[in-house]
Amino acid sequence: MNAEENEIYEFLKTRGDAYVCVTDISKFLGRGQRFQKDRNWARPILRRMEVDGTLEANPYGEYRIKGAEAQPSDFKQALQTPGVSLGDTTIIRIKDA
């Protein structure tokens, strides 16, 4: 990844599993003249990162880091979700059930 891709990746990492629109990314990372000249300057970079498999987009053209879906933190919830790792869930004691 080049410097712009790293900057975008780090920005999206702070947003968790939320999708972020291109304009917001361009505005936050392209402070000053860059955003004023082109409000969607990040679009080609985001598209390239999507093709490379780093990012995913929703039907509205918003982006997030690929695989950033929220994982259940409750053990009972994780048991009901197929394919979820139980390593990051909380432990339930008998008196809690």
N, C-alpha and C positions, 0 to 999 in steps of 0.2 A: 504494500500500500504506500502511496505517496503521502506527502504532508497534508494535503487537503482531505484525502480520504481518512487519514488518521484523526484529523480534527473533527470531521463529521461523525466518525465512529464513536469517538469519546463523547461528543455532544449527545448522540442518540442513546448511549449507554446510561447517561444520567436521567433519561426519560423513561427507563424501564420498559414495560410492555406497551406503552402508549404509542400510537402512530402520530407522526409529526409532519405537517404539511411543508412543502418545498419552500414557500415564502417565509415561514418561521425559521427554517434552517438557514436560508440565505440571509435573513435579517440579523439573526444572532451571530453568525460566523463572518458575515461580510460587512462588518461595521464600517460606516463612513461611505467613501466614494464607491466602493464595489457594489454595495446594495443600491445606491442611488442610480448607478449606471444600468444595472440589470437586476431586477427583483427576483429573478429565477436563475441566477448564475449557478446554483448548485444542482440544478436538474440533470445535466449530462453526467455529472460525477455520481449522483445518486443512482441514475439508471445503470451506469457502468458497474457500480457496486452491487446492484440487484442482479445483473447478468452474471457477475462473478460468484454470486451466492452468499455474499456478506449480509445483504439487506433483503427485506421483503416489503412489498407494497400492497396496499388494499385497493379496492376498486375506485377509490377517490383520489388516488395518486399520492397518498401519504406513506411515509416510510418508517420502518423500525428495524432493529437488528433482528436478523433471522433467528427464529427459535426463542424469542423473548416472551413467549406466553407465560402467563402467571402460573406458577406451580402451587398446588395446594399446600398449606403449611400445617393443616390439621390432619392427624393420622387417619381418623375415620373418613375424612373427605378423600384422602389419597387412596385408601383401600377401594373406594368406589370408582376411582378413575383408572382405567386400564393403561398400563405402560408408564406409570409415574414411579419414579424412584422414591423409596420410603426413607432414604438416608437423611433427608433434610426436613422431616416432619417431626412434630412434637410427640413425646411419649405420653400415653394415656395410662394413668394408674387406675386400679380397680375402684378406688373411692371416687374418682372423677367421672366414671361411667354412669 
